[in-house]
Amino acid sequence: MKLAKSHIRHDIRKYSFTHRIVNLWNILPAQVVHASSVNDLKNKLDAHWSNQEMVYNYRVEISGTESSRSIF
């Protein structure tokens, strides 16, 4: 149940939710993807993400340049 990302010529669809989520969906384990219901999917996804290390990019883009200052 992998999703294929189609080639996008215009920026209007490049940044849409459905185009951005394809890579995240494809890296999910099979036990999450093959959930039997929506609630089962939510529970398995929460369990999967609770074991993952979340990485936050603290660099902020200001006026087209990347700043090394932290937001906090």
Secondary structure, DSSP 8 states (H G I E B T S, - for coil): ---------SHHHHTSHHHHHHHHHHTS-HHHHT-SSHHHHHHHHHHHHHTS--------EETTEE------
